[in-house]
Amino acid sequence: MNSEFESALNQLVEEKDINKEELLKMIEASLAAAFRKDYGKKDQNIVVELNGENLSTKVFDAKKVVEEVVDPMKEMALEDAKKHKKGAQVGDEIKIDITPKTGAKFGRIAAQTAKQVIVQKIREAERSVMFTDFKSKERQLVSGLVQRIEGETILVDLGKATGVLFPSEQIKGEKYPVGSRLKVLILHVEPTAKGPKITLSRSHPDVVRRFFEIEVPEIFNGIVEIKSIAREAGSRTKIAVWSGQEGVDPIGACVGQRGSRVQTIMGELNGEKIDIIAWSEDTVRFIANALSPAKILNVQLNEEAKESKVGVLSDQLSLAIGKAGQNVRLAARLTGWKIDIVEEQIGGEKTKEEKPAESEAVEETKAVDETKQE
C-alpha cells in the first residue's frame, strides 16, 4: 500500500469522524470479501490483516481446531492443526498464510468489489457515529435552523442531521419561519436504516430546566437544585428550587439582578410566565408556596389519598384557583398532591362548601397533561 492510500485513509478518518482502527477493520473485511470472490471458495473463512503502520496486507485462511471436523471450510482436526502449530489445542484458531505473491495484482482484481463494500461500511459507521453523538445529547438543548415545514411538522437542521418538531411538541401559538434559528430540546433519538430519527421539543418541562441551567450558574454548579417543574407550554410554568448551602437564596439566584436571568429565559420562550417558588420538605409549606401568588390560611393533608384541602380568604379564592383553574392545576402537578381550594374566614369557618366536581376536573386535567408530556 502506498503513501497515497495512507493519505486517503487519514482524510477519511478526519472527514467522517470515524476511528482509524474501525476504518482499518472495515477495509480488512472488504478485502477479505473481495479475495474470497476472486481467489477463495464460497464458504472459506478468509481473514485479512492490514498493518496500521506500513499498511502492508496479509491474507489468511482461518480455521478453528476441533476434535471432530463437521465443516472443513472453517474447522480443522487437532492432528492437522499441530502440523501448523506444535502446541495447538482444541478451541484454538489456526491461520494459514495464503497472501498472493504479487500484492499489486491482488489489489487490481479486488479493487472494485472492495470499494463497494468499503463505501457501504463507511456509511454504516457514519450513521452509527451520528446516532451515538445525538443519543448522548438526549434531554439537552441544541440550536438549529428551521429547514422546512411539512404541514404542521417542522424540520430543523441540526448540522449533521435533521430533527423533527411534531405539532404535539410545539408551543401553541409559536411561529417557526423557514430560516429562523431555534433552540430545541432533543427529546428522543432512535436508530433507523437511514440514520438517527431525532424527535425535538419546545413544550417539554426539561426545556425550561435546561434554560435555567444555562442562565443560572448556581444551578449549573449544583448550589441551587431544581426539585420539580410543572408547565403549560406557552402560558405558564411553576418551578420549585432549593439550596442546601447556607446563605444562598435559591429564588433570588434564579430571578437574577432586577429579574435579568428569568427575563432572559422568558424571552427565549416568547413571554411564557414563570413562577419561581421555594421547595420545602414540609408538605404544608410546599403546597402553600406552590399556590403563590395567592395567600393561604391553612392546609389540611390526607396522607393516604395524597389529597389536601387549602383554606383561603374570599379575596384570594380566584387568585388561588387561577384563570381556568391553571394556578391550582400547576400547583397540584408541581407538588404531586391533589388540591381542593376552600373559602374560609379568618377564624377558620368555611363560608362556602368544597366543590368536589371542581377538584375532579382539576385532577382529570392533571392526568391528561401528564399523559401528553410522557
FENGIZI-V735528 format. One record per residue. N is the residue number from 1. RES is the residue in one small letter. PHI is phi as a letter, one per 40 degrees, with the letter a starting at -180 (999 if undefined). OMEGA is omega in degrees with one decimal (none if undefined). D_LAST is the distance of its C-alpha to the last C-alpha in Angstrom with 1 decimal. Layout:
N|RES|PHI|OMEGA|D_LAST, N|RES|PHI|OMEGA|D_LAST
This chain:
1|m|999|-175.3|54.5, 2|n|c|-176.8|55.7, 3|s|c|179.0|54.5, 4|e|c|178.3|53.0, 5|f|c|179.8|50.6, 6|e|c|178.2|49.6, 7|s|c|178.9|49.1, 8|a|c|179.0|46.9, 9|l|c|179.8|44.9, 10|n|c|178.1|44.3, 11|q|c|177.4|43.3, 12|l|c|180.0|40.7, 13|v|d|-178.2|39.3, 14|e|c|-175.6|39.1, 15|e|c|-174.5|37.8, 16|k|c|179.9|35.2, 17|d|f|-179.8|34.1, 18|i|b|177.4|34.8, 19|n|c|-175.6|36.4, 20|k|c|179.2|40.1, 21|e|c|177.9|40.3, 22|e|c|179.6|37.5, 23|l|c|177.9|39.4, 24|l|c|178.1|42.6, 25|k|c|177.5|41.1, 26|m|c|-178.9|40.0, 27|i|c|178.0|43.6, 28|e|d|179.6|45.1, 29|a|c|179.9|43.1, 30|s|c|179.5|44.1, 31|l|c|178.2|47.7, 32|a|c|178.7|47.7, 33|a|c|-179.8|46.5, 34|a|c|-179.8|49.2, 35|f|c|-179.8|51.9, 36|r|d|-178.8|51.1, 37|k|c|-173.7|51.6, 38|d|c|-173.1|54.8, 39|y|b|-171.4|56.5, 40|g|c|178.6|54.8, 41|k|b|-171.4|54.1, 42|k|d|-175.2|51.0, 43|d|c|-178.7|49.6, 44|q|c|-178.8|51.1, 45|n|c|-177.9|48.9, 46|i|c|177.0|49.6, 47|v|b|177.8|48.4, 48|v|b|177.5|49.0, 49|e|b|-178.2|49.1, 50|l|b|-179.9|49.0, 51|n|c|-175.9|50.6, 52|g|c|-176.9|48.3, 53|e|c|-178.4|51.4, 54|n|b|177.5|53.9, 55|l|f|174.0|51.6, 56|s|c|-173.4|54.3, 57|t|b|173.7|53.2, 58|k|b|-178.4|54.1, 59|v|b|-178.1|53.4, 60|f|b|168.9|53.4, 61|d|b|-173.7|53.5, 62|a|c|178.9|51.3, 63|k|b|179.6|51.9, 64|k|c|-179.3|50.8, 65|v|c|-179.5|53.6, 66|v|b|177.7|53.6, 67|e|c|179.6|56.3, 68|e|b|-175.8|56.3, 69|v|c|176.2|55.5, 70|v|b|179.4|53.4, 71|d|b|-176.4|52.3, 72|p|c|178.7|55.1, 73|m|c|-174.9|53.1, 74|k|b|-177.2|50.7, 75|e|b|-179.2|52.6, 76|m|a|178.3|56.0, 77|a|c|-177.3|58.3, 78|l|d|-178.9|59.0, 79|e|c|178.5|62.7, 80|d|c|-178.7|62.0, 81|a|c|-178.5|59.4, 82|k|c|175.8|62.1, 83|k|c|179.0|64.1, 84|h|c|-178.5|61.5, 85|k|a|-172.9|60.5, 86|k|d|-176.4|62.8, 87|g|c|-177.7|60.3, 88|a|c|178.2|57.8, 89|q|b|177.8|55.9, 90|v|d|-178.7|53.8, 91|g|h|178.5|50.2, 92|d|c|173.9|51.5, 93|e|b|179.2|50.9, 94|i|b|178.4|54.1, 95|k|b|178.8|54.0, 96|i|b|-176.6|57.0, 97|d|c|178.0|57.7, 98|i|b|-179.0|58.1, 99|t|c|178.0|57.8, 100|p|d|-178.1|59.8, 101|k|c|-179.4|63.0, 102|t|b|-176.1|62.4, 103|g|c|-177.6|58.9, 104|a|c|-179.6|59.4, 105|k|c|177.3|60.0, 106|f|d|-178.3|56.9, 107|g|c|-178.1|54.9, 108|r|c|-176.9|56.3, 109|i|c|-174.0|55.8, 110|a|c|-169.7|52.3, 111|a|d|-174.9|51.1, 112|q|c|179.2|49.6, 113|t|c|-179.1|47.7, 114|a|c|-178.4|46.5, 115|k|c|-178.9|45.4, 116|q|c|-179.4|43.1, 117|v|c|-179.7|41.5, 118|i|c|179.9|41.1, 119|v|d|180.0|39.5, 120|q|c|-178.3|37.0, 121|k|c|176.6|36.2, 122|i|c|178.2|35.9, 123|r|c|177.8|33.3, 124|e|c|179.6|31.3, 125|a|c|178.0|31.7, 126|e|c|179.6|30.6, 127|r|c|179.9|27.3, 128|s|c|179.0|26.8, 129|v|c|-179.8|27.6, 130|m|c|179.5|25.3, 131|f|c|-180.0|22.4, 132|t|c|-178.8|23.2, 133|d|c|-177.4|23.6, 134|f|c|177.1|20.3, 135|k|c|179.2|18.4, 136|s|c|-179.3|19.9, 137|k|b|177.1|18.5, 138|e|d|-178.3|14.8, 139|r|g|174.2|13.2, 140|q|b|177.6|16.6, 141|l|c|174.5|18.2, 142|v|b|178.8|20.7, 143|s|b|-179.9|23.1, 144|g|a|-178.8|23.6, 145|l|b|179.2|25.8, 146|v|c|-173.9|24.9, 147|q|c|177.6|26.6, 148|r|a|-178.4|26.4, 149|i|b|177.4|24.6, 150|e|b|-174.3|24.0, 151|g|g|176.1|23.5, 152|e|b|-179.2|20.5, 153|t|c|-178.5|19.1, 154|i|b|176.0|20.2, 155|l|b|-173.7|21.6, 156|v|b|178.3|22.0, 157|d|c|-179.1|24.8, 158|l|b|-179.5|23.8, 159|g|h|-179.0|27.3, 160|k|c|-177.7|27.3, 161|a|a|178.4|24.5, 162|t|b|178.2|22.7, 163|g|b|-178.0|19.0, 164|v|b|177.2|17.2, 165|l|b|-177.6|15.6, 166|f|c|-179.9|14.2, 167|p|d|-178.7|14.8, 168|s|c|-178.8|11.2, 169|e|b|178.1|11.0, 170|q|c|175.6|14.5, 171|i|c|-177.4|15.9, 172|k|d|178.3|17.6, 173|g|g|-178.9|21.3, 174|e|c|-178.8|21.2, 175|k|b|-178.3|23.7, 176|y|b|-179.0|23.7, 177|p|c|179.3|27.3, 178|v|d|-179.8|28.3, 179|g|g|-179.6|29.7, 180|s|c|178.7|27.9, 181|r|c|-170.7|26.4, 182|l|a|172.6|22.7, 183|k|c|-175.0|20.7, 184|v|b|176.4|17.2, 185|l|c|173.4|14.5, 186|i|c|-172.9|14.3, 187|l|c|-179.7|10.6, 188|h|b|173.2|11.6, 189|v|b|-179.2|15.2, 190|e|b|178.5|16.5, 191|p|c|174.1|20.2, 192|t|b|-179.1|22.2, 193|a|c|-178.4|25.9, 194|k|c|-177.2|26.2, 195|g|h|-176.7|24.3, 196|p|c|172.9|20.8, 197|k|c|-173.1|18.1, 198|i|b|177.8|16.4, 199|t|c|-177.0|13.3, 200|l|b|177.8|13.6, 201|s|a|170.3|12.1, 202|r|b|-173.0|14.0, 203|s|b|-177.3|11.6, 204|h|c|178.7|9.1, 205|p|d|-179.9|10.6, 206|d|c|174.6|11.9, 207|v|c|178.7|14.1, 208|v|c|180.0|16.0, 209|r|d|-177.5|16.2, 210|r|c|177.3|17.8, 211|f|c|178.1|20.1, 212|f|c|177.8|21.3, 213|e|c|179.1|21.9, 214|i|c|-172.4|24.0, 215|e|c|-176.4|25.9, 216|v|b|-178.8|26.5, 217|p|d|-179.4|28.6, 218|e|c|177.0|28.4, 219|i|c|179.8|24.6, 220|f|d|-178.0|25.1, 221|n|c|177.5|27.9, 222|g|g|178.9|26.2, 223|i|c|175.7|28.6, 224|v|b|-177.2|26.0, 225|e|b|173.7|22.6, 226|i|c|-176.3|19.4, 227|k|c|178.6|18.3, 228|s|a|179.8|15.3, 229|i|b|172.1|13.9, 230|a|b|-172.1|13.0, 231|r|b|165.3|12.8, 232|e|b|-169.5|13.6, 233|a|d|178.9|14.2, 234|g|g|-178.1|17.8, 235|s|b|-174.4|19.0, 236|r|a|175.5|18.6, 237|t|b|170.4|17.0, 238|k|b|-178.0|18.1, 239|i|b|-179.1|18.3, 240|a|b|-177.1|20.1, 241|v|b|-176.7|22.4, 242|w|a|175.0|25.1, 243|s|b|177.6|27.9, 244|g|c|-178.4|30.0, 245|q|c|-177.1|32.8, 246|e|c|177.6|35.7, 247|g|g|-179.9|36.7, 248|v|b|176.5|33.3, 249|d|c|-175.5|31.9, 250|p|c|179.9|28.1, 251|i|c|179.3|27.8, 252|g|c|178.8|30.9, 253|a|c|-178.8|29.6, 254|c|c|-179.5|26.5, 255|v|c|-179.5|28.5, 256|g|g|-179.3|31.2, 257|q|c|-177.8|34.8, 258|r|f|176.6|35.1, 259|g|g|-173.4|31.4, 260|s|c|-175.4|31.5, 261|r|c|-178.1|28.3, 262|v|c|177.8|26.0, 263|q|c|178.0|27.8, 264|t|c|179.9|27.2, 265|i|c|178.3|23.4, 266|m|c|177.6|23.5, 267|g|c|177.9|25.6, 268|e|c|-178.3|23.1, 269|l|b|176.4|20.6, 270|n|f|173.4|23.4, 271|g|g|177.7|24.3, 272|e|d|-178.1|21.1, 273|k|c|-178.3|22.3, 274|i|b|174.6|21.4, 275|d|c|178.3|22.5, 276|i|b|-177.2|23.2, 277|i|b|-179.1|23.9, 278|a|c|175.3|25.4, 279|w|c|177.2|23.5, 280|s|a|176.5|25.7, 281|e|c|172.7|25.7, 282|d|c|-174.2|27.7, 283|t|d|-179.3|25.2, 284|v|d|-178.9|27.7, 285|r|c|-179.0|28.1, 286|f|c|178.8|24.4, 287|i|c|178.6|23.7, 288|a|c|178.4|26.8, 289|n|c|-176.3|25.8, 290|a|c|-179.8|22.3, 291|l|c|175.8|24.2, 292|s|d|15.2|26.2, 293|p|c|179.8|28.2, 294|a|c|177.0|29.4, 295|k|c|-172.4|32.0, 296|i|b|176.1|31.4, 297|l|c|-178.3|34.4, 298|n|a|178.3|32.9, 299|v|b|176.5|29.8, 300|q|b|-174.5|30.2, 301|l|b|168.9|27.7, 302|n|b|-172.3|27.1, 303|e|d|-176.3|25.9, 304|e|c|-178.6|25.4, 305|a|c|-175.2|23.3, 306|k|f|178.5|21.7, 307|e|b|179.2|23.0, 308|s|b|173.7|25.1, 309|k|b|-174.5|27.8, 310|v|b|179.5|28.6, 311|g|c|178.0|32.0, 312|v|b|174.1|32.8, 313|l|c|-176.0|36.0, 314|s|d|-178.0|36.3, 315|d|c|179.1|36.2, 316|q|b|-173.9|32.9, 317|l|c|-177.6|31.2, 318|s|c|179.5|29.9, 319|l|c|-179.7|28.9, 320|a|c|-179.7|26.9, 321|i|c|179.5|25.1, 322|g|g|-179.6|24.7, 323|k|c|-178.6|24.7, 324|a|f|176.9|23.0, 325|g|g|-173.3|21.8, 326|q|c|-175.4|19.6, 327|n|c|-179.8|21.2, 328|v|c|178.8|20.8, 329|r|c|178.5|17.3, 330|l|c|178.9|16.2, 331|a|c|178.6|18.6, 332|a|c|179.4|17.1, 333|r|c|-179.5|13.5, 334|l|c|-175.4|15.4, 335|t|c|-175.6|17.6, 336|g|g|179.9|15.6, 337|w|b|171.3|18.6, 338|k|c|-174.9|19.4, 339|i|b|173.1|22.1, 340|d|b|179.6|25.1, 341|i|c|-179.1|27.4, 342|v|b|178.2|31.1, 343|e|c|-178.3|34.0, 344|e|b|170.9|36.8, 345|q|c|-177.3|40.2, 346|i|d|179.4|41.1, 347|g|c|179.0|42.9, 348|g|g|-179.7|39.6, 349|e|c|179.4|40.7, 350|k|c|175.8|38.1, 351|t|c|176.1|39.2, 352|k|b|177.9|36.5, 353|e|c|176.6|34.9, 354|e|c|-178.6|31.2, 355|k|b|-178.4|29.2, 356|p|d|-178.0|27.0, 357|a|c|-180.0|25.9, 358|e|c|179.7|24.6, 359|s|c|179.0|22.6, 360|e|c|179.0|21.1, 361|a|c|178.1|20.1, 362|v|c|-179.5|18.5, 363|e|c|179.6|16.6, 364|e|c|178.0|15.6, 365|t|c|179.0|14.3, 366|k|d|-178.4|12.4, 367|a|c|179.7|10.7, 368|v|c|-179.2|10.1, 369|d|c|-178.3|8.7, 370|e|c|178.2|6.3, 371|t|c|180.0|5.2, 372|k|c|-178.2|5.5, 373|q|c|178.9|3.8, 374|e|c|none|0.0
